[in-house]
Amino acid sequence: MNAELKFINEQLERIFEKKDIISNPIHLIAYKTDASMIKGQALFTVFPENIDQIRRLILFAGRQNLKLVPRGGGTGLVGGAVPNNSVVVDLSKMVKISQFSEDEKTIFVEPGVILEKLNCFLKDYKLMFPVIPSSHKVCTIGGMIATNAVGLRAVKYGRTSSNVLELHLLDGKGKVHILKDRSAIGSEGILGFIVGAKLALEKIPQKKSLSFYEFSELDLLVDKVTDLKKTKGVSAIEYIDKKSSLMIGLEENYHLLVEFENELGDYSDAQKMNEIWSLREGLRTIYGNEGYLTIEDPVLPLSKMKEFLLWCEERDIPCYSHIGVGIVHNQFRQDQRDLIDEMLKYAISLGGKVSGEHGIGILKKKYLSNEIKYNIEKLKKTYDPKNILNPNKIIDFKSQYWSDRL
Ligand SMILES: Cc1cc2nc3c(=O)[nH]c(=O)nc-3n(C[C@H](O)[C@H](O)[C@H](O)COP(=O)(O)OP(=O)(O)OC[C@H]3O[C@@H](n4cnc5c(N)ncnc54)[C@H](O)[C@@H]3O)c2cc1C
């Protein structure tokens, strides 16, 4: 360890117990990346147990020109938690749950709480946090708020932002903001640490059923989606393309898998419904196994969905989609990687966006419009003028205090 790292280590030991600091380069390998597999380098990893430790760390980082990267479960797919010679702040020890009100259906949680654990706790009260991404067994509430994650049932429950009542954000100046608006939701750790949140809960639905609808024409399918979005009790509308349908044992046609929180659907046996959902959820693994390793998440207006899906079909890009909320998951083989850029630009040209759920991180910065970049920069100047927090994610912000030393 060089003299500068030694000094930083000593200062970290004033804030954290030794057991809550990783400095061994071998152990730090585990913090080089997240689920994006983009590789960076962590100088240290620390495990705060309370807000005061993070505040002291931020103030030290400001003096020392250290960069800090908040990390939840590390399931992000765009490199948001990848360090660049920075200190990784792993929030997995901040897991307190408090202020639970069964009557008001609200709860206050610290950022490191894993969604699955929260929902296990709530199950006894027949309640749930309703945004359930496929990564629910690993992802944290802090990470979900930071990426504004989306679950399968967004048609009914919206995204994470629809279910956060209050957000406690510790900014790059060490100040806690109690925000009741959505301004910092989806900010991917560049404005502050999410150190707590009051969440709105929902009752676990008593009844559920599923239906499959089959179409030979995409026009008819899109019309059906429009109708279903107006139908009471519909909680999920999932699109499965021809190729994917065949892979899970359906006819080689376009399909919609629709979940109802009532008895309107064709299947209501719990085991059967689980089997059907696991087929749909298994598509990502099936495609991974076939060499389609890169998953994307553009979002399209329903009016342009047909054009977009056909564009993908013509290029042998398999698609399944949370079509009820416009998010398309398309998967690419290694030899199709050049098509990703073309596809994202095409989505923008149709009035869509490059990411419906995974976020911008490192991977999608170049697609943001100047207007969006300008607005984010304004927030960054307010909350983190020294650019301590997660630099070079979403935007390349150069603060007036910038130094390239580290
Ligand atoms: C198999 C798989 C399935 C997935 N399915 C979905 C899905 O269905 N829907 C969906 O939306 N996403 C999905 N994702 C993407 C990812 O899981 C989600 O975005 C998730 O919300 C990230 O949570 P995390 O705790 O793992 O965050 P991390 O990966 O640790 O961090 C993500 C970002 O949030 C920031 N961050 C984390 N915690 C904090 C905090 N306390 N304060 C400030 N910033 C913070 C990080 O700096 C980073 O920028 C999936 C990923 C995988 C690997």
The ligand as an SDF file (V2000), in Angstrom:
LIG
                    3D

 53 58  0  0  0  0  0  0  0  0999 V2000
  -31.0510  -11.0580  -13.1090 C   0  0  0  0  0  0  0  0  0  0  0  0
  -31.4280   -9.5990  -13.0530 C   0  0  0  0  0  0  0  0  0  0  0  0
  -32.7530   -9.2520  -13.2030 C   0  0  0  0  0  0  0  0  0  0  0  0
  -33.1320   -7.9050  -13.1550 C   0  0  0  0  0  0  0  0  0  0  0  0
  -34.4580   -7.5830  -13.3000 N   0  0  0  0  0  0  0  0  0  0  0  0
  -34.8360   -6.2980  -13.2100 C   0  0  0  0  0  0  0  0  0  0  0  0
  -36.2210   -5.9630  -13.3160 C   0  0  0  0  0  0  0  0  0  0  0  0
  -37.0990   -6.8120  -13.4630 O   0  0  0  0  0  0  0  0  0  0  0  0
  -36.5530   -4.6500  -13.2300 N   0  0  0  0  0  0  0  0  0  0  0  0
  -35.6120   -3.6740  -13.0180 C   0  0  0  0  0  0  0  0  0  0  0  0
  -35.9650   -2.5100  -12.9240 O   0  0  0  0  0  0  0  0  0  0  0  0
  -34.3020   -3.9780  -12.9290 N   0  0  0  0  0  0  0  0  0  0  0  0
  -33.8850   -5.2510  -13.0010 C   0  0  0  0  0  0  0  0  0  0  0  0
  -32.5530   -5.5630  -12.8920 N   0  0  0  0  0  0  0  0  0  0  0  0
  -31.5710   -4.4940  -12.6840 C   0  0  0  0  0  0  0  0  0  0  0  0
  -31.2770   -4.2570  -11.1360 C   0  0  0  0  0  0  0  0  0  0  0  0
  -31.4720   -5.4150  -10.4090 O   0  0  0  0  0  0  0  0  0  0  0  0
  -32.1720   -3.2550  -10.5350 C   0  0  0  0  0  0  0  0  0  0  0  0
  -31.9330   -2.0430  -11.1300 O   0  0  0  0  0  0  0  0  0  0  0  0
  -32.0090   -3.0870   -8.9930 C   0  0  0  0  0  0  0  0  0  0  0  0
  -32.9630   -2.1780   -8.5680 O   0  0  0  0  0  0  0  0  0  0  0  0
  -30.6440   -2.6400   -8.5240 C   0  0  0  0  0  0  0  0  0  0  0  0
  -30.6000   -2.7900   -7.1020 O   0  0  0  0  0  0  0  0  0  0  0  0
  -29.2320   -3.1090   -6.3320 P   0  0  0  0  0  0  0  0  0  0  0  0
  -29.4950   -3.0260   -4.8750 O   0  0  0  0  0  0  0  0  0  0  0  0
  -28.6400   -4.3590   -6.8280 O   0  0  0  0  0  0  0  0  0  0  0  0
  -28.3700   -1.8600   -6.7620 O   0  0  0  0  0  0  0  0  0  0  0  0
  -26.8070   -1.7500   -7.2750 P   0  0  0  0  0  0  0  0  0  0  0  0
  -26.6400   -2.6050   -8.4620 O   0  0  0  0  0  0  0  0  0  0  0  0
  -25.9510   -2.0510   -6.0910 O   0  0  0  0  0  0  0  0  0  0  0  0
  -26.7550   -0.2420   -7.6080 O   0  0  0  0  0  0  0  0  0  0  0  0
  -27.4770    0.2880   -8.6960 C   0  0  0  0  0  0  0  0  0  0  0  0
  -27.2680    1.7990   -8.7370 C   0  0  0  0  0  0  0  0  0  0  0  0
  -27.8600    2.3940   -7.5930 O   0  0  0  0  0  0  0  0  0  0  0  0
  -26.8870    3.0940   -6.8180 C   0  0  0  0  0  0  0  0  0  0  0  0
  -27.2060    2.8490   -5.4190 N   0  0  0  0  0  0  0  0  0  0  0  0
  -27.3780    1.6440   -4.7970 C   0  0  0  0  0  0  0  0  0  0  0  0
  -27.7350    1.8430   -3.5230 N   0  0  0  0  0  0  0  0  0  0  0  0
  -27.7920    3.1880   -3.3210 C   0  0  0  0  0  0  0  0  0  0  0  0
  -28.1000    4.0150   -2.2100 C   0  0  0  0  0  0  0  0  0  0  0  0
  -28.4380    3.5360   -1.0170 N   0  0  0  0  0  0  0  0  0  0  0  0
  -28.0340    5.3540   -2.3660 N   0  0  0  0  0  0  0  0  0  0  0  0
  -27.7040    5.8900   -3.5590 C   0  0  0  0  0  0  0  0  0  0  0  0
  -27.4240    5.1550   -4.6500 N   0  0  0  0  0  0  0  0  0  0  0  0
  -27.4670    3.8160   -4.5330 C   0  0  0  0  0  0  0  0  0  0  0  0
  -25.5420    2.5330   -7.2570 C   0  0  0  0  0  0  0  0  0  0  0  0
  -24.5120    3.4910   -7.0870 O   0  0  0  0  0  0  0  0  0  0  0  0
  -25.8130    2.2310   -8.7170 C   0  0  0  0  0  0  0  0  0  0  0  0
  -25.6930    3.3990   -9.4840 O   0  0  0  0  0  0  0  0  0  0  0  0
  -32.1430   -6.8890  -12.9430 C   0  0  0  0  0  0  0  0  0  0  0  0
  -30.8080   -7.2780  -12.7930 C   0  0  0  0  0  0  0  0  0  0  0  0
  -30.4530   -8.6050  -12.8340 C   0  0  0  0  0  0  0  0  0  0  0  0
  -29.0210   -8.9780  -12.6560 C   0  0  0  0  0  0  0  0  0  0  0  0
  1  2  1  0
  2  3  1  0
  2 52  2  0
  3  4  2  0
  4  5  1  0
  4 50  1  0
  5  6  2  0
  6  7  1  0
  6 13  1  0
  7  8  2  0
  7  9  1  0
  9 10  1  0
 10 11  2  0
 10 12  1  0
 12 13  2  0
 13 14  1  0
 14 15  1  0
 14 50  1  0
 15 16  1  0
 16 17  1  0
 16 18  1  0
 18 19  1  0
 18 20  1  0
 20 21  1  0
 20 22  1  0
 22 23  1  0
 23 24  1  0
 24 25  2  0
 24 26  1  0
 24 27  1  0
 27 28  1  0
 28 29  2  0
 28 30  1  0
 28 31  1  0
 31 32  1  0
 32 33  1  0
 33 34  1  0
 33 48  1  0
 34 35  1  0
 35 36  1  0
 35 46  1  0
 36 37  1  0
 36 45  1  0
 37 38  2  0
 38 39  1  0
 39 40  1  0
 39 45  2  0
 40 41  1  0
 40 42  2  0
 42 43  1  0
 43 44  2  0
 44 45  1  0
 46 47  1  0
 46 48  1  0
 48 49  1  0
 50 51  2  0
 51 52  1  0
 52 53  1  0
M  END
$$$$
